[in-house]
Amino acid sequence: MLDKIISIISRQLSIDESLINKDSHIMEDLGADSLDVVEILIAIEETTGVNVPDEAIVNIHTVGELAEYVENNME
């Protein structure tokens, strides 16, 4: 799942996948703004079927945390 999340983030932010790892902070390290985060979440939902609600996203800061959340909430 981590590879899929990295691929989505790479595509949404136009960043090479090699620059993204599980410890990358989505906003601080990768430069995503709030609109980017919304677009990433939409792409994740379309790809995996997992919805990340607002109350969950406030506690997700790194790529690894996002991948873990998606893995734990897949049907």
C-alpha positions in Angstrom: 0.0 0.0 0.0 2.9 2.4 0.7 4.1 2.2 -2.9 0.5 3.0 -4.1 0.3 6.0 -1.8 3.7 7.2 -2.9 2.7 6.9 -6.5 -0.5 8.9 -6.0 1.3 11.6 -4.0 4.0 11.7 -6.7 1.5 12.2 -9.4 -0.6 14.8 -7.5 2.4 16.9 -6.5 4.6 16.3 -9.6 7.4 15.0 -7.4 9.7 12.1 -8.3 8.7 9.0 -6.3 12.4 8.6 -5.2 12.0 11.8 -3.2 9.1 10.4 -1.2 9.4 7.9 1.7 7.2 6.7 4.6 8.7 9.4 6.9 8.0 12.3 4.4 5.8 14.9 6.0 3.1 15.6 3.4 2.9 19.3 3.9 6.3 20.3 5.4 8.6 18.0 3.4 6.7 17.6 0.2 5.2 21.1 0.0 1.6 20.1 -0.2 -1.0 22.8 0.7 -4.5 22.1 1.9 -5.9 21.9 -1.7 -3.2 19.4 -2.6 -4.1 17.3 0.4 -7.8 17.2 -0.6 -6.8 16.2 -4.2 -4.5 13.4 -2.8 -7.4 12.2 -0.6 -9.8 12.1 -3.6 -7.3 10.2 -5.6 -6.7 7.7 -2.8 -10.5 7.2 -2.4 -10.9 6.7 -6.2 -8.0 4.2 -6.2 -8.6 2.3 -3.0 -12.2 3.0 -2.1 -11.1 4.2 1.3 -12.5 7.5 2.5 -10.3 9.5 4.9 -12.6 11.7 7.0 -11.6 15.1 8.2 -11.4 13.9 11.8 -8.8 11.3 10.8 -6.7 13.5 8.5 -5.9 16.0 11.3 -3.8 13.2 12.9 -2.1 12.1 9.7 1.1 13.9 8.8 3.4 11.5 7.1 3.1 9.3 4.0 3.6 6.3 6.2 0.7 7.3 8.5 -1.5 7.8 5.5 -0.6 4.4 4.0 -1.2 2.8 7.4 -4.7 4.4 7.7 -5.7 3.3 4.3 -4.5 -0.3 4.9 -6.3 -0.5 8.2 -9.6 0.8 6.6 -9.7 -1.3 3.4 -12.7 -3.6 3.2 
